[in-house]
Amino acid sequence: MKIKNYLTQILTLTCLLWLAASPDIHAQQRKAIIEDKTHYSEVFKETRDVRLILPPDYYQHPERRYPVIYYFHGNAGRFNGPAEGEVSRSGEARYYDEFNGNFERCGPDPLDNFATYVAGNDVIIAKWDGYVPAQYPRPYDIAPVKEDRQFVDYFPEFVRYVDSHYRTNANRESRAVSGLSMGGFMSMLVASKYPHMLSSASFFCPSASFTVGPKALQIYTPFKEMGRNFVGLPIRMHLGSKDFLRQHDQEIDQAYKTLELNYESWHYGIGYFRGFHNAVNIQSQFDFHMHYFRMPLAKPEKWHHIDVFPNFSVWNYAIKSDRKIPGFTLLDDVRREGFSVHTKQWLPDGPAVPDLNVNLTTDSIYTPNTAFELIQLEVPTRKITRANVRSDAKGRIQWKGSGLQTNVGLYKTGDAGHITLATYTLNKQMPGLGDVVTLNPLLFNKGGAAVDSVRMELIAQDEDMEVISPAITVGKLVQGALYEKTGFEIRSRNASLDRAKLKLILTYHGKKDHFLLEVPFYSPEATLVSFAVADGRSMNLELEKQTRVGEGNGDGVANPGEWISIFTKSDLDSLHDFGLQVYTEDRYVAMNKRRMLFFGRNDWSGAQRLTSQVQISPDCPDGHEIRFYGIYEYPKNGNTRRDSHGAHSFIRETKRVAFTVKVKK
């Protein structure tokens, strides 16, 4: 009997030790609390659905507060998953919340879902409903914007609802966003618009671009070009090797790795859902957020921002404009010493928005009720102006300007000099492969005193870019001085390099500052022989079908004064016309007045085909030949919907070509 009792005690002790060493067992046995609620939205003027996933002991510990991950569903999803519990077109399913275990659908981990994660972690997951009745299964009223339902305007209201009804840590450091597919795009959009509200953001197989913005000003918004919005905000992306969006996401991945962001990516193969489009490895994605809940980053000392809305607020800076056409407002190098403001009609290289008034109010970072000197450089004209300004009672300073690129400095008497990179110039307008090009940085001392000397160092961020003369030292720059006499020699090593990424490091007065540059290259890989001039003639497009493009007599011949676009057929599709983005140095084409047309693609990736429209100068002589460089793309896989792994044919081929257009009167 004693032996039996002894064995029982040993067995009990062993079990207790095993349980103590396996804390995850307790988490797996407990179930997260799932609550579906409704609230009235002042933004939408209607009742909206939400789902909250709470820790199992949420109501047992009223003293505890929790961080929140805001999760955005994808196409055909809802806040609670599809009603029938099956996988939707985006791969989103109810079992993301409560269960899965279907290897074909989700991958190898049967517990890779939201409820399991919340059961083992002190965090709340909040899911909004992107449902738009007239457009379902497409959520969020984007691509195109039909009803002007702005979910980015709704997000702060959603946060206020969650913070006021649940025990959250209601601060930036305890907030994150995540999403799948179209929800991944919304996570990018929300995070890029409100980095000051979040500690981190993540994206599962995100759509990389959509048409968004106010209904009357909606425009194609490619996140490949907006990575610097995430300065100071850690971001993470999951990419599937067979995902139908993989090419778009791989381009974002490559671009963001050159921008010196706090960015990481996780690439998964056929072991997870066959590498297809889904939210897999939820644990590692959300562990990323938990890490930054515990160790949030401080507000960045300098930041950058691009916004599609004419009026917006970011990092406590308020911007208002009277923009009446689609476009973007760009803030660069924003810090205590000043900022740069400009506009573009499209990304990445559109001209400035004309006839625009912009008002900017800074954050409360200046001494209240104090006089400051304001110096500003209108970059295109090199015109410098000065003004006396005064901070208000809250320490804010107001500035008024235009849509032209303007670099502004703010200082008090006795402040040190401050050197910034205003822009750069090239000695060759359209450099190509192998050309040795001189890049001249335009330095601007917008601080309060002279700087004795400045060391400039140029570093290539792309392996296909060569910097021949990497370092230069320049002499004294007096207060308000411009300097662009000295340049760096650079060279492209690869014909496929469209835009070289470089970093300029400035060292002066014991401090270093860096600036990222993008330099375009124009290297044709072939001569385009067969093409059509659209001068008011009908073209057969993928989605729009027969569409009149251009302005002219429609005879397919470039005449002086006509607005033309260039189209060609693809190697795999002879039925449709594919438009080109075109560039030229010819003096009879005003490239700064060019337009951009956005045409649909025969897929649901959200991407569009960009097609340039340029005007032949009315005084162009008869018989003049205009040499163009052009880029176009077309579906690589023809009409094949998906391969044996379920990968859709959203892969495209890009062609870089040269061609000549002859003008006739």
VEXKERO-351112 format. One line per 2 residues: number of its first residue (from 1); their letters; for each residue x, y, z of C-alpha. Coordinates in nm, 3 decimals. Each point is the difference from the previous one (the first is absolute). Layout:
<nodes>
NUM	a	X:Y:Z  ...
</nodes>
This chain:
<nodes>
1	mk	0.000:0.000:0.000  0.286:0.234:0.086
3	ik	0.163:-0.083:-0.333  -0.326:0.077:-0.183
5	ny	-0.037:0.336:0.179  0.361:0.078:-0.071
7	lt	-0.043:-0.074:-0.371  -0.315:0.213:-0.006
9	qi	0.188:0.292:0.155  0.285:-0.039:-0.251
11	lt	-0.248:-0.007:-0.290  -0.187:0.305:0.131
13	lt	0.323:0.194:0.049  0.118:-0.094:-0.350
15	cl	-0.328:0.121:-0.153  0.018:0.327:0.191
17	lw	0.358:0.060:-0.112  -0.094:-0.080:-0.361
19	la	-0.295:0.240:0.010  0.212:0.270:0.159
21	as	0.256:-0.039:-0.278  -0.271:0.018:-0.267
23	pd	-0.185:0.330:0.046  -0.134:-0.019:-0.355
25	ih	-0.217:-0.297:0.103  -0.206:0.232:0.220
27	aq	-0.033:0.248:-0.284  -0.121:-0.270:-0.237
29	qr	-0.261:-0.122:0.249  -0.141:0.348:0.055
31	ka	-0.213:0.155:-0.268  0.008:0.359:-0.112
33	ii	-0.320:0.201:0.037  -0.156:0.102:-0.333
35	ed	-0.248:0.287:0.011  -0.190:0.141:-0.296
37	kt	-0.125:0.354:0.058  -0.153:0.290:-0.188
39	hy	0.055:0.372:0.035  -0.127:0.309:-0.173
41	se	0.261:0.164:-0.223  -0.009:0.377:-0.035
43	vf	0.231:-0.033:-0.301  -0.234:-0.233:-0.191
45	ke	-0.325:0.117:0.165  -0.107:-0.359:0.055
47	tr	0.043:-0.296:0.235  0.315:-0.207:-0.059
49	dv	0.095:-0.351:0.111  0.321:-0.081:0.185
51	rl	0.154:-0.310:0.155  0.221:-0.003:0.308
53	il	0.213:-0.298:0.101  0.088:0.027:0.369
55	pp	0.233:-0.197:0.229  -0.176:-0.286:0.186
57	dy	0.032:0.172:0.339  -0.087:0.349:-0.124
59	yq	-0.304:0.033:0.229  0.176:-0.163:0.295
61	hp	0.264:0.272:0.027  -0.164:0.344:-0.024
63	er	0.328:0.163:0.101  0.180:-0.110:-0.320
65	ry	0.030:0.198:-0.321  0.103:-0.137:-0.337
67	pv	0.161:0.103:-0.329  -0.211:-0.038:-0.314
69	iy	0.070:-0.144:-0.346  -0.250:0.139:-0.250
71	yf	-0.051:-0.258:-0.275  -0.150:0.075:-0.343
73	hg	-0.157:-0.278:-0.208  0.042:-0.044:-0.375
75	na	-0.223:-0.029:-0.304  -0.331:-0.183:0.069
77	gr	0.081:-0.007:0.372  -0.197:0.145:0.288
79	fn	0.073:0.084:0.361  -0.115:-0.353:0.095
81	gp	0.112:-0.189:-0.310  -0.229:-0.126:-0.276
83	ae	-0.341:-0.104:0.132  0.041:-0.359:-0.118
85	ge	0.337:-0.038:0.164  0.178:-0.086:-0.324
87	vs	0.304:0.161:-0.153  -0.084:0.313:-0.193
89	rs	0.166:0.113:-0.320  0.275:0.167:0.198
91	ge	0.068:-0.308:0.211  -0.166:0.163:0.301
93	ar	-0.209:-0.233:0.216  -0.181:-0.015:0.329
95	yy	0.257:-0.248:0.129  0.259:0.276:0.012
97	de	-0.183:0.104:0.313  -0.099:-0.332:0.159
99	fn	0.149:-0.307:-0.168  0.164:-0.136:-0.311
101	gn	0.195:-0.322:-0.043  -0.065:-0.038:-0.372
103	fe	0.347:-0.054:-0.141  -0.111:0.070:-0.356
105	rc	-0.144:0.334:0.105  0.229:0.124:0.276
107	gp	0.325:-0.187:0.026  0.150:-0.232:0.257
109	dp	-0.099:0.166:0.328  -0.357:-0.083:0.115
111	ld	0.018:0.269:0.269  0.118:0.284:-0.223
113	nf	-0.296:0.230:0.062  -0.094:0.317:0.183
115	at	-0.182:-0.155:0.294  0.288:-0.233:0.081
117	yv	0.241:0.291:-0.013  -0.210:0.217:0.231
119	ag	-0.046:-0.295:0.237  0.375:-0.010:0.051
121	nd	0.078:0.373:-0.009  -0.125:0.307:0.185
123	vi	-0.133:0.181:-0.305  -0.333:0.094:-0.157
125	ia	-0.074:-0.046:-0.370  -0.257:0.242:-0.143
127	kw	-0.151:-0.067:-0.343  -0.200:0.256:-0.190
129	dg	-0.247:-0.076:-0.278  0.098:0.125:-0.344
131	yv	-0.343:-0.091:-0.135  -0.145:0.242:-0.256
133	pa	-0.344:-0.138:-0.099  -0.011:0.121:-0.359
135	qy	0.351:-0.127:-0.076  0.028:-0.329:0.190
137	pr	0.210:-0.217:-0.025  0.242:0.289:-0.061
139	py	0.052:0.185:0.331  0.114:0.346:0.104
141	di	-0.144:0.202:-0.293  0.327:0.015:-0.191
143	ap	0.108:-0.069:-0.359  -0.209:0.191:-0.092
145	vk	-0.140:0.219:0.276  -0.376:0.000:-0.067
147	ed	-0.171:0.120:0.319  0.274:0.209:0.164
149	rq	0.009:-0.229:0.305  0.342:0.075:0.141
151	fv	0.109:-0.284:0.227  0.320:0.190:0.084
153	dy	-0.223:0.270:0.150  -0.189:-0.271:0.189
155	fp	0.314:-0.153:0.155  0.054:0.268:0.272
157	ef	-0.369:-0.029:0.089  0.030:-0.379:0.019
159	vr	0.300:0.041:0.233  -0.197:0.238:0.222
161	yv	-0.285:-0.251:0.021  0.231:-0.284:0.102
163	ds	0.191:0.216:0.249  -0.322:0.124:0.162
165	hy	-0.173:-0.340:0.026  0.290:-0.231:0.085
167	rt	0.294:0.017:0.237  0.272:0.095:-0.244
169	na	0.326:0.184:0.038  -0.129:0.299:-0.192
171	nr	0.326:0.126:-0.145  0.211:-0.025:-0.313
173	es	0.245:-0.240:0.161  -0.273:-0.262:0.053
175	ra	-0.165:0.006:-0.343  0.074:-0.194:-0.321
177	vs	-0.172:-0.080:-0.329  0.006:-0.309:-0.220
179	gl	-0.194:-0.141:-0.292  -0.022:-0.250:-0.285
181	sm	-0.014:0.077:-0.373  -0.226:0.306:-0.044
183	gg	0.011:0.019:0.379  0.378:0.000:-0.030
185	fm	-0.030:0.300:-0.230  -0.228:0.167:0.254
187	sm	0.256:-0.073:0.271  0.262:0.174:-0.217
189	lv	-0.235:0.290:-0.069  -0.099:0.049:0.365
191	as	0.358:-0.040:0.125  0.138:0.239:-0.261
193	ky	-0.264:0.261:0.085  0.017:-0.034:0.379
195	ph	0.356:-0.108:0.097  -0.039:0.225:0.306
197	ml	-0.284:-0.225:0.127  0.182:-0.334:-0.027
199	ss	0.298:-0.190:0.137  0.022:-0.245:-0.294
201	as	-0.181:-0.130:-0.309  -0.004:-0.328:-0.193
203	ff	-0.136:-0.132:-0.326  -0.094:-0.355:-0.108
205	cp	0.040:-0.029:-0.381  -0.120:0.358:-0.051
207	sa	-0.142:0.154:-0.312  0.268:0.249:-0.094
209	sf	-0.205:0.273:-0.165  -0.357:0.122:-0.045
211	tv	-0.188:0.311:-0.102  -0.086:0.188:0.321
213	gp	-0.072:0.347:0.132  -0.298:0.234:-0.003
215	ka	-0.246:-0.103:-0.270  0.061:0.311:-0.210
217	lq	0.380:-0.025:0.046  0.058:-0.377:0.003
219	iy	0.327:-0.113:-0.153  0.212:-0.309:-0.046
221	tp	0.210:-0.038:0.316  0.300:-0.239:-0.025
223	fk	0.157:-0.081:0.337  0.327:-0.091:-0.165
225	em	0.049:0.378:-0.026  -0.112:0.086:0.354
227	gr	0.236:-0.196:0.220  0.148:0.305:0.171
229	nf	-0.335:0.064:0.168  0.107:-0.283:0.232
231	vg	0.310:0.171:0.138  -0.025:-0.049:0.376
233	lp	-0.266:-0.272:-0.031  0.114:-0.366:0.000
235	ir	-0.167:-0.201:-0.277  -0.002:-0.366:-0.103
237	mh	-0.132:-0.183:-0.308  -0.076:-0.366:-0.077
239	lg	0.051:-0.110:-0.362  -0.106:-0.333:-0.154
241	sk	0.213:-0.159:-0.272  -0.312:-0.090:-0.200
243	df	-0.219:0.293:0.102  -0.169:0.165:-0.298
245	lr	0.117:0.337:0.138  0.359:-0.116:0.048
247	qh	0.155:0.215:-0.273  -0.151:0.319:0.140
249	dq	0.099:-0.089:0.356  0.351:-0.102:-0.101
251	ei	0.045:0.343:-0.160  -0.110:0.165:0.325
253	dq	0.234:-0.229:0.193  0.297:0.095:-0.218
255	ay	-0.084:0.372:0.010  -0.049:0.018:0.376
257	kt	0.332:-0.171:0.066  0.177:0.298:-0.160
259	le	-0.184:0.264:0.205  0.164:-0.063:0.339
261	ln	-0.332:-0.077:0.166  -0.065:-0.215:0.305
263	ye	-0.131:-0.267:-0.236  0.005:-0.378:-0.012
265	sw	-0.160:-0.259:-0.225  -0.078:-0.372:0.023
267	hy	-0.014:-0.206:-0.319  -0.185:-0.330:0.012
269	gi	-0.008:-0.287:-0.248  -0.217:-0.299:-0.080
271	gy	0.021:-0.129:0.359  -0.244:0.272:0.103
273	fr	-0.326:-0.012:-0.193  0.205:-0.099:-0.307
275	gf	0.152:0.347:0.003  -0.334:0.145:-0.103
277	hn	-0.194:0.309:0.106  -0.096:-0.020:0.366
279	av	0.063:0.120:0.355  0.243:-0.264:0.123
281	ni	0.251:-0.003:0.286  -0.222:0.235:0.194
283	qs	0.209:-0.061:0.309  0.323:0.146:-0.139
285	qf	-0.184:0.294:-0.156  -0.174:0.090:0.325
287	df	0.312:-0.073:0.207  0.155:0.282:-0.202
289	hm	-0.269:0.235:0.132  0.038:-0.127:0.357
291	hy	0.372:0.075:-0.018  -0.067:0.364:-0.082
293	fr	-0.274:0.023:0.261  0.270:-0.087:0.252
295	mp	0.274:0.214:-0.161  -0.163:0.276:-0.210
297	la	0.212:0.234:-0.207  0.018:0.368:0.083
299	kp	-0.144:0.260:-0.234  0.246:0.050:-0.288
301	ek	0.209:0.316:0.007  -0.070:0.049:-0.370
303	wh	-0.270:-0.154:-0.212  -0.159:-0.005:-0.346
305	hi	-0.358:-0.031:-0.118  -0.206:-0.034:-0.319
307	dv	-0.377:0.050:0.014  -0.273:-0.032:-0.262
309	fp	-0.242:0.222:0.194  0.022:0.380:-0.047
311	nf	-0.044:0.054:0.376  0.164:-0.222:0.261
313	sv	0.184:-0.012:0.331  0.308:-0.210:0.082
315	wn	0.239:0.010:0.297  -0.203:0.303:0.119
317	ya	0.073:0.198:-0.318  -0.317:0.122:-0.175
319	ik	-0.007:0.054:-0.377  -0.283:0.164:-0.193
321	sd	-0.016:0.078:-0.370  -0.250:0.105:-0.265
323	rk	0.096:-0.283:-0.236  -0.282:-0.074:-0.245
325	ip	0.169:-0.269:-0.211  0.134:-0.345:0.094
327	gf	0.354:-0.004:0.130  0.224:-0.035:0.304
329	tl	0.150:0.231:0.261  0.354:-0.090:0.107
331	ld	0.175:0.105:0.320  0.372:-0.075:0.017
333	dv	0.267:0.033:0.266  -0.243:0.139:0.258
335	rr	0.175:0.095:0.324  0.044:0.290:0.240
337	eg	0.234:0.181:-0.243  -0.264:0.008:-0.276
339	fs	-0.160:-0.208:-0.273  -0.046:-0.046:-0.374
341	vh	-0.343:0.008:-0.168  -0.094:-0.086:-0.357
343	tk	-0.276:-0.161:-0.202  -0.024:-0.252:-0.282
345	qw	-0.282:-0.081:-0.237  0.095:-0.369:0.017
347	lp	0.271:-0.222:0.147  0.290:-0.030:-0.033
349	dg	0.093:0.270:-0.254  -0.306:0.213:-0.070
351	pa	0.029:0.378:-0.038  -0.109:0.237:0.275
353	vp	-0.366:0.089:0.048  -0.043:0.348:-0.152
355	dl	-0.174:0.303:0.151  -0.010:-0.143:0.351
357	nv	-0.007:0.161:0.344  0.139:-0.205:0.289
359	nl	-0.026:0.089:0.369  0.213:-0.186:0.256
361	tt	-0.012:0.022:0.379  0.287:-0.162:0.189
363	ds	-0.011:-0.209:0.313  0.034:0.180:0.335
365	iy	0.379:-0.038:0.003  0.107:0.364:0.012
367	tp	0.025:0.242:0.290  -0.346:0.160:0.031
369	nt	-0.052:0.364:-0.100  0.352:0.033:-0.137
371	af	0.140:0.169:-0.311  0.170:-0.222:-0.261
373	el	0.171:0.059:-0.332  -0.146:-0.190:-0.295
375	iq	0.208:-0.058:-0.312  -0.139:-0.188:-0.297
377	le	0.134:-0.123:-0.331  -0.233:-0.048:-0.297
379	vp	0.198:-0.288:-0.144  -0.098:0.015:-0.372
381	tr	0.087:0.371:-0.028  0.277:0.012:0.267
383	ki	-0.176:0.305:0.147  0.068:0.067:0.370
385	tr	-0.232:0.211:0.216  0.003:0.090:0.369
387	an	-0.267:0.092:0.253  -0.046:0.064:0.371
389	vr	-0.248:-0.239:0.160  -0.124:-0.052:0.353
391	sd	-0.103:-0.319:0.176  -0.345:-0.004:0.158
393	ak	-0.089:-0.063:0.364  0.032:-0.376:-0.057
395	gr	0.341:0.020:-0.167  -0.124:-0.052:-0.357
397	iq	0.113:0.185:-0.312  -0.210:0.050:-0.313
399	wk	0.127:0.003:-0.358  -0.171:0.076:-0.330
401	gs	0.131:-0.104:-0.341  -0.076:-0.160:-0.335
403	gl	0.017:-0.347:-0.154  0.352:0.062:-0.133
405	qt	0.284:-0.169:0.187  0.096:0.233:0.284
407	nv	0.262:-0.055:0.270  -0.061:0.194:0.322
409	gl	0.236:0.077:0.288  -0.098:0.132:0.345
411	yk	0.251:0.141:0.246  0.061:0.257:0.273
413	tg	0.291:0.239:0.028  0.299:-0.195:0.127
415	da	-0.109:-0.337:-0.135  0.260:-0.213:-0.177
417	gh	0.016:-0.052:-0.375  -0.205:-0.282:-0.149
419	it	0.082:-0.154:-0.339  -0.265:-0.183:-0.197
421	la	-0.017:-0.165:-0.341  -0.255:0.202:-0.198
423	ty	0.024:-0.202:-0.324  0.260:-0.116:-0.252
425	tl	0.076:0.056:-0.369  0.150:-0.226:-0.267
427	nk	0.221:0.107:-0.289  -0.195:-0.238:-0.224
429	qm	-0.379:0.021:-0.008  -0.069:-0.364:-0.089
431	pg	0.302:-0.216:0.093  0.014:-0.362:-0.112
433	lg	0.199:-0.315:0.059  0.373:0.065:0.029
435	dv	-0.026:0.380:-0.015  0.229:0.178:0.244
437	vt	-0.227:0.265:0.149  0.087:0.287:0.231
439	ln	-0.243:0.045:0.290  0.017:0.341:0.166
441	pl	-0.169:0.025:0.342  -0.159:0.338:0.075
443	lf	0.093:0.083:0.360  -0.196:0.266:0.188
445	nk	0.111:0.151:0.331  -0.337:0.082:0.155
447	gg	0.126:0.029:0.357  0.096:0.304:0.203
449	aa	0.377:0.018:-0.063  0.278:-0.087:-0.244
451	vd	0.147:-0.350:-0.026  0.379:-0.017:-0.039
453	sv	0.015:-0.310:-0.222  -0.216:-0.292:-0.109
455	rm	0.110:-0.349:-0.095  -0.226:-0.173:-0.251
457	el	0.003:-0.376:-0.052  -0.217:-0.180:-0.256
459	ia	-0.081:-0.369:0.048  -0.183:-0.228:-0.244
461	qd	-0.293:-0.188:0.152  -0.030:-0.223:-0.311
463	ed	0.267:-0.246:-0.110  -0.074:0.101:-0.361
465	me	0.114:0.356:0.073  0.363:0.115:0.008
467	vi	0.124:0.315:0.172  0.332:0.088:-0.163
469	sp	0.091:0.297:0.224  -0.151:-0.074:0.342
471	ai	0.118:0.288:0.226  0.038:0.377:-0.032
473	tv	0.074:0.280:0.250  -0.129:0.352:-0.066
475	gk	0.098:0.321:0.174  -0.189:0.255:0.204
477	lv	-0.374:0.041:-0.057  -0.131:0.329:0.136
479	qg	-0.350:0.028:0.143  -0.258:-0.025:-0.280
481	al	0.256:-0.122:-0.256  -0.065:-0.241:-0.286
483	ye	0.275:-0.229:-0.128  -0.013:-0.234:-0.301
485	kt	0.339:0.047:-0.171  0.145:-0.339:0.090
487	gf	-0.134:-0.333:-0.123  0.040:-0.376:0.022
489	ei	0.053:-0.228:-0.299  -0.241:-0.294:-0.009
491	rs	-0.075:-0.279:-0.248  -0.272:-0.264:-0.050
493	rn	0.117:-0.358:-0.048  -0.336:-0.155:-0.094
495	as	-0.244:0.090:-0.278  -0.297:-0.103:0.217
497	ld	0.087:0.262:0.263  -0.278:0.260:-0.024
499	ra	0.080:0.200:0.312  0.327:-0.020:0.186
501	kl	-0.015:0.032:0.378  0.279:0.200:0.162
503	kl	0.076:0.146:0.342  0.170:0.335:0.050
505	il	0.173:0.046:0.337  0.081:0.354:0.114
507	ty	0.250:0.048:0.283  0.057:0.340:0.161
509	hg	0.050:0.150:0.345  0.040:-0.348:0.149
511	kk	-0.334:-0.137:-0.119  -0.118:-0.219:-0.286
513	dh	-0.319:0.018:-0.200  -0.111:-0.223:-0.286
515	fl	-0.236:0.040:-0.294  -0.135:-0.266:-0.236
517	le	-0.007:0.072:-0.373  -0.159:-0.167:-0.299
519	vp	0.161:0.057:-0.340  -0.189:-0.112:-0.312
521	fy	0.177:-0.187:-0.280  -0.131:-0.059:-0.352
523	sp	0.162:-0.307:-0.157  -0.196:-0.154:-0.291
525	ea	0.044:-0.373:-0.044  -0.149:-0.002:-0.351
527	tl	-0.135:0.221:-0.277  -0.378:0.006:-0.025
529	vs	-0.097:-0.035:-0.365  -0.374:-0.067:0.014
531	fa	-0.206:0.258:0.188  -0.305:0.222:-0.040
533	va	-0.034:0.374:0.058  -0.324:0.079:0.186
535	dg	-0.098:0.354:-0.097  -0.372:-0.018:0.062
537	rs	-0.043:-0.351:-0.137  -0.158:-0.307:0.158
539	mn	0.224:-0.257:0.169  -0.101:-0.349:0.115
541	le	0.087:-0.018:0.371  -0.016:-0.297:0.237
543	le	-0.287:0.119:0.219  -0.124:0.322:-0.155
545	kq	-0.021:-0.167:-0.345  -0.039:0.251:-0.284
547	tr	0.112:0.333:0.145  0.082:0.328:-0.170
549	vg	0.347:0.114:0.106  0.182:0.322:-0.086
551	eg	-0.107:0.333:-0.142  0.027:0.060:-0.372
553	ng	-0.144:-0.101:-0.335  0.023:-0.372:0.076
555	dg	0.195:-0.094:-0.313  0.276:-0.174:0.195
557	va	0.264:0.250:-0.112  0.165:0.245:0.240
559	np	-0.085:0.357:-0.102  0.118:0.325:0.160
561	ge	-0.223:0.100:0.291  -0.145:-0.350:0.056
563	wi	0.001:-0.186:0.330  0.119:-0.354:-0.069
565	si	0.051:-0.330:0.182  0.193:-0.301:-0.130
567	ft	-0.139:-0.355:-0.002  0.133:-0.337:-0.107
569	ks	-0.098:-0.367:0.008  0.156:-0.251:0.239
571	dl	0.191:-0.315:-0.089  -0.282:-0.212:0.146
573	ds	-0.309:0.210:-0.069  -0.057:0.136:-0.349
575	lh	-0.360:0.102:0.071  0.061:0.283:0.244
577	df	0.197:0.324:-0.012  0.245:0.074:0.281
579	gl	0.097:0.359:0.073  0.352:0.127:0.062
581	qv	0.147:0.241:0.251  0.216:0.219:-0.223
583	yt	0.292:0.239:0.052  0.192:0.222:-0.237
585	ed	0.254:0.283:-0.003  -0.147:0.146:-0.318
587	ry	-0.068:0.372:0.022  -0.331:-0.036:-0.184
589	va	-0.150:-0.204:0.285  -0.058:0.173:0.337
591	mn	0.054:-0.288:0.241  -0.083:0.220:0.301
593	kr	-0.354:0.035:-0.140  -0.056:-0.367:-0.077
595	rm	-0.305:-0.187:0.128  -0.045:-0.351:0.133
597	lf	-0.287:-0.233:-0.086  -0.088:-0.293:0.226
599	fg	-0.155:-0.307:-0.165  -0.122:-0.321:0.161
601	rn	0.178:-0.333:-0.004  -0.172:-0.330:-0.066
603	dw	0.050:-0.122:0.357  -0.109:0.106:0.347
605	sg	0.341:0.093:0.139  -0.094:0.368:0.024
607	aq	0.284:0.106:-0.232  -0.061:0.214:-0.308
609	rl	0.173:0.059:-0.331  0.156:0.344:-0.015
611	ts	-0.003:0.164:-0.343  0.160:0.337:-0.076
613	qv	-0.167:0.269:-0.206  0.224:0.273:-0.144
615	qi	-0.061:0.298:-0.225  0.190:0.059:-0.322
617	sp	0.090:0.368:-0.002  -0.213:0.202:-0.244
619	dc	0.319:0.140:-0.158  0.157:-0.343:-0.059
621	pd	0.128:-0.003:-0.362  -0.133:-0.240:-0.259
623	gh	0.200:-0.322:-0.022  0.165:0.044:0.339
625	ei	0.086:-0.333:0.167  -0.042:-0.030:0.378
627	rf	0.205:-0.264:0.176  -0.184:-0.154:0.297
629	yg	0.090:-0.240:0.279  -0.296:-0.209:0.116
631	iy	-0.102:-0.257:0.260  -0.297:-0.231:-0.026
633	ey	-0.115:-0.322:0.160  -0.237:-0.281:-0.086
635	pk	-0.120:-0.330:0.156  0.280:-0.255:-0.015
637	ng	-0.216:-0.311:0.022  -0.270:0.085:-0.247
639	nt	-0.348:-0.104:0.109  0.102:-0.291:0.226
641	rr	-0.191:0.055:0.323  0.211:-0.204:0.241
643	ds	0.266:-0.270:0.001  0.005:-0.332:0.188
645	hg	0.093:0.177:0.323  -0.291:0.241:-0.025
647	ah	0.210:0.296:-0.109  -0.190:0.254:-0.210
649	sf	0.151:0.154:-0.311  0.047:0.350:0.139
651	ir	0.362:-0.006:-0.116  0.099:0.265:-0.251
653	et	0.287:0.051:-0.241  0.159:0.345:-0.024
655	kr	0.150:0.127:-0.325  0.238:0.296:-0.031
657	va	0.017:0.126:-0.356  0.109:0.285:-0.225
659	ft	-0.200:0.121:-0.300  -0.041:0.296:-0.231
661	vk	-0.318:0.192:-0.083  -0.005:0.207:-0.319
663	vk	-0.207:0.319:0.011  -0.198:0.105:-0.305
665	k	-0.203:0.314:-0.063
</nodes>
